[in-house]
Amino acid sequence: MIVGTAGHIDHGKTTLVKALTGVDCDRLKEEKARGITLDLGYAYADEGRLGFVDVPGHERLVHNMLAGATGIDFVLLVVAADDGPMPQTREHLAIVDLLDLGRGAVALTKVDAVTPERRAAARTEVAALLAGTALEGAPLFEVSATRGEGAEVLHDHLLAEAGHLAVRAAAGGFRHAIDRCFTLQGVGLVVTGTAFSGRVAVGDAVVVTPPGFPARVRGIHAQDRSAQSGGAGERLALNLAGDFGKEDIARGIWVTAPALHAPIQRFHARLRVLGSEGAPLKHWTPVHVHLGASDILGRVALLEGDAAAPGEAMLAEIILEKPAGALWGDHFILRDQSATRTIGGGRVLDIFPPARHKRAAERLEYLRLLDQADPQPALAHALRRQRSGVSLDRYALNRNLAAEEAQALWRDMGLVVVEEAGGRSGFSPENWQALRGRLLEAARAEHARAPDMIGVERDRLRRLALPTLSRAAFDRLTFELLASNELAQSGSWLHLPEHRAVLAAADADLWRTLQPLLEAEPYGPPRVRDIARATGVAEETVRGLMKRVARVGQAYPVAHDHYFAAAAVADLAGRVAALCARDGTARASRLRDEIGGGRKVAIHILEFFDRVGYTRRVRDEHALRGESAERQWIL
């Protein structure tokens, strides 16, 4: 169990930790000279079962206190009996409350220096202070650290609490908030901090984020003892090997599993303004954001109004001046621009906020669902609203779900998962079925609009039916519809199985007028311009009609602007087959002799059969390709 101290300057926090562990946490020369704690101190007891983070109490060092409060399990609020609660006692307690640190105890120190009446008064003052906070009802222990009075009882209580503390789940990827960095001769770079989630082992690849430095774990100390691995809830010292130095590492940087490297400069959150604030928190207020062990300048953009009253909770966007690391559930503290007082704090909900419509009712509802511990309701809401799919990888990353957890969630929800170049997209069964229906309806509408078309080209159908759907999801959708025979494919055309290309009524009337001209000269029909001249119909009208007639299979474009009736093409295919059966191949001269007319027309006919795959050219001759689908189609 990691115990963090809290309380006003000179109330005996460091002395108390020394009485409990035998370790003096003031390691800096200036700390020893001035007799006050300036930075975080660390101590361990009972073979690592108890770890202590000793924080400074001075009002100008609250930023260091906040770095130390990151990841602690238990708060030890220290109040001197002679002074009673002081300003930093109240501010530290407010921070504890904002961080949702509900496990704790109070150490009433320096009891040897006051009268019994003052002790009783101090106890009353502390009880009043704790009322309505996360530590309301916390046990109080009277201690004289200098004389050792009460320290053993407090120590036994802490050990008992450690025994009752549930082992912090090691689920999710590894995250380690750095609060200290140094080098050791013969060892190299060492970073210390608290592991927020996951596990790490010697030899593991990690990333120093936000900078993005790849590294390897060369050694581990967990709870001040050498170890091969460490995990969530432990104080860890990691010996890292990588292409970076101590000067590249600052307090507030993280060591994470490579998959969790996702630097951000904005996130959506639930925040609460302290009730002690004298005025509402206004939209776009500049603040110090304490996130993990970092202290970053930023601004608050309120999402549910233009101001948040003292004591009010509200959804907000936090905008940071530089990249940081954060995930769902991380707590943060807001201090004013001059870093003299704590304003409020909250919990990270979404590290991937949208660029637009941040205040939309649907977005706010999604954030309220994200505020729940269960990941399913928010994902279900997103699936209902985002018809083109939800990025499951981003959702899992935001919630720091391990691969097995994420897959179990998707399986339990019955999601359709589509593998894409940028990750996986998810669709609810209802949404996926609706997409299938929209695709089929678009195909049906296109058949009605252009009945002479064999079908719809794949890309056009995607633009018509589901323009925002990814290509991978559309391909998966069409694959399923083709497999279930709800959709059919002819060449590059997609169409409903029952659809057959037919001419529109006006086209059919005109075709009945022109068709006899082609049938009168089956092996040498007139070209488009000749038909136009003979009938008085505009050449472009004839050309457009012949293209549509060809699409429905009643004529074929043997050469440019030269269409043959379907019956003539079938007859010619039979004649070519007979020539090949007799001579092995067909030549233009022999076909000319068969049908009469010029050799040029015979060449065009044979080249047409080559193009459609009925024959293949062998030097100056043409051979049948075999019983292909194209041959059967021609015959």
SVG drawing of the C-alpha trace seen along z (x, -y; Angstrom):
<svg xmlns="http://www.w3.org/2000/svg" viewBox="-43 -36 73 66">
<polyline fill="none" stroke="black" stroke-width="0.4" points="0.0,0.0 1.3,-3.4 0.7,-6.0 0.8,-9.7 1.2,-12.4 -0.8,-15.6 -0.9,-18.6 0.5,-22.1 4.2,-23.0 5.9,-22.2 3.2,-19.9 5.6,-17.0 4.9,-14.9 8.6,-14.0 9.3,-13.3 6.2,-11.1 7.3,-9.1 10.8,-8.7 9.1,-7.4 7.2,-4.8 10.0,-3.7 13.3,-4.8 14.0,-6.7 14.6,-10.5 12.8,-11.6 14.6,-14.9 17.4,-14.0 18.3,-17.5 21.0,-19.6 18.7,-22.6 16.0,-20.6 18.3,-19.6 19.6,-23.1 16.2,-24.8 14.4,-22.0 11.5,-21.8 10.6,-19.5 11.0,-21.0 10.4,-18.0 9.0,-14.6 10.5,-12.0 10.2,-8.3 10.4,-5.6 9.4,-1.9 8.6,0.3 7.8,3.9 9.6,5.4 7.9,3.1 4.3,3.8 4.1,0.1 5.5,-2.6 5.4,-6.3 5.4,-9.4 6.2,-12.4 5.1,-15.7 6.0,-19.3 3.5,-21.4 4.5,-24.9 1.9,-26.8 4.4,-27.5 5.2,-23.8 1.7,-22.5 2.8,-21.5 5.3,-19.1 2.6,-17.8 0.3,-17.2 3.0,-15.2 3.4,-13.0 -0.4,-12.5 -0.5,-10.7 -1.3,-7.1 -1.3,-6.8 -3.7,-4.3 -4.0,-5.8 -3.9,-9.4 -2.3,-10.2 -3.5,-13.7 -1.1,-15.2 -2.4,-18.0 -0.4,-19.5 -2.3,-19.6 -1.0,-23.1 -1.9,-24.8 -4.9,-22.7 -6.1,-22.8 -4.2,-25.5 -4.5,-26.8 -2.4,-24.1 -4.3,-21.5 -7.5,-22.7 -6.0,-22.9 -4.4,-19.5 -7.7,-18.0 -9.5,-19.7 -7.1,-18.1 -7.5,-14.7 -11.3,-15.1 -11.0,-16.1 -8.7,-13.1 -11.4,-10.8 -8.9,-9.4 -11.4,-8.1 -9.1,-5.8 -7.1,-7.5 -6.5,-8.4 -5.5,-11.5 -2.4,-11.8 -2.7,-14.4 1.0,-15.3 2.8,-17.1 0.3,-16.0 3.1,-16.0 3.3,-19.8 -0.3,-20.7 -2.7,-20.3 -5.4,-17.6 -8.0,-20.4 -6.1,-21.5 -5.9,-17.9 -9.7,-17.6 -10.2,-21.0 -7.9,-19.9 -9.9,-16.6 -13.1,-18.6 -11.6,-21.0 -10.4,-18.1 -13.8,-16.3 -15.4,-19.5 -12.9,-19.9 -13.4,-16.4 -17.2,-16.7 -18.6,-16.3 -15.2,-15.3 -13.9,-12.0 -12.1,-11.5 -15.2,-12.1 -15.2,-9.5 -11.5,-8.6 -9.8,-7.4 -7.6,-9.8 -4.4,-8.8 -2.7,-11.0 1.1,-10.9 4.2,-12.3 6.8,-11.4 9.7,-12.8 8.9,-10.6 7.5,-7.7 4.1,-7.9 1.2,-6.5 3.5,-5.7 3.2,-2.0 -0.6,-2.0 -0.7,-4.0 1.8,-1.7 -0.3,1.4 -3.4,-0.4 -1.6,-1.1 -0.5,2.6 -4.0,3.7 -5.3,1.4 -2.6,2.7 -3.9,6.2 -7.5,5.2 -6.5,3.3 -7.5,5.2 -4.6,5.7 -4.9,3.1 -6.0,4.6 -3.1,5.1 -5.4,5.0 -4.7,2.7 -1.4,1.5 1.5,0.5 1.6,-3.1 4.2,-4.6 4.1,-8.3 7.7,-9.6 8.2,-11.8 12.0,-11.5 14.9,-10.8 18.6,-10.3 21.7,-8.4 23.7,-5.9 27.3,-5.0 27.5,-1.6 23.7,-1.4 22.6,-4.3 19.3,-6.2 16.7,-5.4 13.2,-6.8 10.9,-6.4 7.2,-6.8 3.9,-4.9 2.6,-2.3 -1.0,-3.2 -1.9,-0.1 -0.6,3.0 2.6,4.9 6.2,4.5 9.1,7.0 12.8,6.8 13.5,6.8 10.2,5.3 10.0,2.6 8.4,-0.6 8.0,-4.2 8.8,-7.4 5.8,-9.6 4.9,-12.3 8.4,-12.6 8.1,-9.2 11.5,-7.8 11.6,-4.0 13.3,-2.3 14.0,1.1 13.7,2.0 17.1,3.2 16.2,3.5 13.3,3.0 13.0,2.1 9.5,2.6 8.7,1.2 12.4,0.6 13.3,4.3 15.0,5.7 12.4,7.5 12.0,9.1 8.6,7.4 6.3,4.8 2.8,3.6 -0.2,1.4 -0.2,0.0 3.6,0.3 6.3,-2.3 8.8,-1.4 12.3,-2.4 13.0,-1.5 16.5,-1.3 15.9,-2.3 18.1,-1.9 17.4,-4.1 18.7,-6.9 18.0,-9.7 19.5,-11.2 18.5,-12.6 18.1,-16.0 15.3,-14.7 13.2,-13.4 11.1,-15.7 8.7,-15.1 5.3,-14.4 6.5,-12.3 5.2,-8.7 6.7,-5.3 4.1,-3.2 3.5,-0.2 4.2,-1.1 0.5,-0.9 -0.4,-3.6 1.8,-6.3 -0.8,-8.8 0.2,-12.4 -2.7,-14.8 -3.2,-18.5 -6.9,-18.5 -9.4,-16.2 -12.9,-16.1 -13.6,-15.7 -16.0,-16.0 -14.7,-18.8 -15.9,-20.2 -15.2,-23.6 -14.3,-23.8 -17.1,-25.2 -14.7,-27.5 -14.1,-29.5 -15.3,-33.0 -16.5,-33.3 -17.7,-31.1 -15.2,-29.5 -15.6,-31.2 -15.3,-29.7 -11.8,-29.9 -10.1,-30.6 -6.3,-30.1 -5.2,-27.5 -2.4,-25.2 -3.4,-21.6 -1.9,-19.0 -2.2,-15.7 -0.4,-12.6 2.9,-14.1 2.9,-17.0 2.1,-20.7 1.0,-22.2 -0.5,-25.6 -3.9,-25.3 -7.4,-26.7 -10.8,-25.4 -13.6,-25.4 -16.9,-24.7 -19.3,-22.6 -22.6,-23.1 -22.5,-26.8 -20.4,-29.9 -19.6,-29.6 -19.5,-26.9 -20.5,-28.1 -18.6,-27.2 -19.3,-23.6 -20.8,-22.8 -19.8,-19.9 -19.7,-20.4 -18.5,-18.8 -15.5,-20.6 -12.7,-20.5 -9.2,-21.0 -6.8,-22.6 -3.1,-22.2 -0.2,-24.3 2.0,-21.3 1.5,-17.6 0.7,-15.3 -0.2,-11.8 -3.6,-10.9 -6.3,-8.2 -9.9,-7.8 -10.2,-7.8 -7.1,-9.9 -7.7,-12.6 -6.4,-16.1 -6.3,-19.2 -6.8,-22.8 -5.0,-25.7 -5.2,-29.4 -2.9,-31.0 -0.6,-32.3 -0.5,-28.9 -1.5,-30.3 -4.8,-28.4 -6.6,-25.2 -9.7,-25.9 -11.1,-22.5 -10.4,-19.2 -11.9,-16.3 -11.6,-13.1 -10.5,-12.5 -13.3,-11.0 -12.2,-11.2 -8.8,-11.9 -10.1,-12.0 -12.6,-14.9 -14.2,-15.9 -13.2,-19.1 -16.9,-20.2 -20.2,-19.9 -18.6,-19.6 -21.7,-21.1 -24.2,-19.0 -26.7,-17.1 -25.6,-13.8 -22.0,-14.5 -22.8,-15.5 -24.9,-12.4 -22.0,-10.3 -19.6,-12.0 -22.1,-11.3 -22.1,-7.7 -18.3,-7.7 -18.4,-8.8 -19.6,-5.3 -17.2,-2.5 -18.9,-0.1 -17.4,-0.7 -20.5,0.8 -23.1,-2.0 -20.9,-4.7 -19.8,-2.4 -23.4,-1.4 -24.4,-5.1 -21.5,-5.8 -22.5,-2.8 -26.1,-4.1 -25.0,-7.6 -22.1,-6.9 -23.7,-4.9 -20.4,-4.7 -18.7,-2.8 -16.8,-3.5 -13.0,-3.2 -12.8,-0.3 -9.0,-0.7 -9.4,-4.4 -12.2,-3.5 -10.1,-0.7 -7.0,-3.0 -9.0,-5.7 -10.3,-3.2 -6.9,-1.4 -8.6,2.0 -6.2,4.9 -6.7,6.8 -8.5,9.6 -10.8,7.2 -11.6,5.3 -12.4,8.4 -14.6,9.8 -16.5,6.5 -17.1,6.5 -18.1,10.2 -20.6,9.6 -22.1,6.7 -22.3,8.8 -20.4,6.2 -19.5,6.6 -15.8,5.8 -14.2,4.7 -10.4,4.7 -9.2,1.5 -5.8,0.0 -6.0,-2.3 -7.4,0.2 -10.7,1.8 -14.1,0.3 -17.2,1.6 -20.9,1.7 -23.8,2.8 -25.9,5.7 -28.8,3.3 -26.7,0.7 -25.0,3.3 -28.4,4.6 -29.5,1.1 -26.5,0.5 -27.2,3.7 -30.7,2.3 -29.5,-1.1 -27.1,0.5 -29.8,2.8 -32.3,-0.1 -29.7,-2.3 -29.2,0.5 -33.0,0.8 -33.3,-2.9 -30.5,-3.0 -32.1,-0.1 -35.3,-2.1 -33.5,-5.2 -31.4,-3.4 -33.2,-0.2 -31.0,0.3 -27.8,0.6 -26.6,4.0 -26.0,2.8 -24.1,0.2 -20.3,-0.2 -19.0,0.6 -17.6,-2.9 -20.7,-4.6 -22.9,-2.4 -20.8,-3.3 -21.1,-7.0 -24.9,-6.7 -25.7,-4.5 -23.0,-4.9 -20.7,-7.8 -19.2,-8.1 -18.6,-4.4 -15.0,-3.2 -14.0,-1.2 -13.1,1.8 -16.5,1.8 -18.3,1.4 -16.3,4.3 -17.2,6.4 -20.9,5.4 -21.0,6.3 -19.1,9.6 -21.8,10.6 -24.7,9.6 -23.1,11.5 -22.6,14.5 -26.2,14.5 -27.5,14.0 -29.1,10.7 -26.8,9.0 -25.3,10.2 -22.3,9.3 -21.9,9.3 -18.3,8.3 -17.7,5.0 -21.4,4.4 -23.4,4.9 -27.1,5.5 -30.0,7.2 -30.3,10.8 -33.7,10.3 -32.6,7.3 -32.4,7.6 -31.3,4.7 -34.2,3.5 -34.8,0.5 -36.9,-2.4 -40.2,-2.8 -39.0,-5.7 -35.8,-3.9 -37.7,-0.7 -40.0,-2.6 -37.0,-4.1 -35.1,-0.7 -38.1,0.9 -37.7,-1.7 -33.9,-1.2 -33.6,2.5 -34.8,3.6 -31.9,1.5 -29.4,3.7 -31.2,6.9 -31.5,6.2 -27.8,6.4 -26.8,8.7 -23.0,9.0 -22.6,5.4 -25.1,3.2 -25.0,-0.6 -22.9,-2.7 -24.3,-5.2 -24.0,-8.1 -25.6,-6.1 -28.6,-5.2 -29.0,-8.9 -28.8,-9.9 -31.3,-7.3 -33.9,-8.0 -33.4,-11.7 -32.7,-11.0 -29.9,-13.1 -26.6,-11.2 -26.0,-11.8 -29.5,-10.4 -28.7,-7.3 -25.3,-6.9 -26.7,-7.1 -29.5,-4.7 -27.1,-2.1 -25.0,-2.3 -28.0,-1.5 -29.2,1.2 -25.8,2.8 -26.0,2.7 -29.2,4.7 -27.6,7.2 -29.7,6.6 -26.8,5.4 -23.0,5.4 -20.4,2.7 -18.2,4.7 -16.2,1.5 -16.5,-2.2 -20.0,-3.4 -20.6,0.0 -23.3,2.1 -24.4,5.6 -27.7,7.1 -27.4,9.8 -28.8,12.5 -26.1,11.6 -23.3,11.8 -24.6,15.2 -24.6,16.4 -21.1,15.1 -19.9,16.8 -21.2,20.1 -19.5,19.5 -16.2,18.8 -16.5,21.9 -17.2,24.0 -14.1,22.5 -11.9,23.3 -13.3,26.9 -12.5,27.3 -9.2,25.5 -8.0,25.2 -8.2,21.4 -10.2,18.7 -8.7,16.2 -10.3,12.9 -10.2,14.1 -12.1,17.3 -14.7,15.5 -15.1,13.0 -15.8,15.9 -18.4,17.2 -20.4,14.0 -19.5,12.0 -18.6,8.4 -15.2,6.8 -12.2,8.2 -12.1,5.1 -15.5,6.0 -14.3,9.6 -11.2,8.2 -13.4,6.1 -15.6,9.1 -12.6,11.3 -11.0,8.5 -14.3,8.0 -14.4,11.7 -10.8,11.3 -11.8,8.4 -14.7,10.2 -12.6,13.3 -14.3,15.6 -11.2,16.0 -7.5,15.2 -5.2,13.9 -2.4,16.2 -0.3,14.1 -2.8,13.4 -5.2,16.1 -7.7,16.5 -8.3,19.5 -11.2,20.3 -10.4,19.8 -12.5,22.8 -15.7,23.2 -15.3,19.9 -18.1,17.9 -17.5,15.3 -18.0,17.9 -21.2,19.2 -22.4,15.6 -21.7,14.9 -23.4,18.1"/>
</svg>
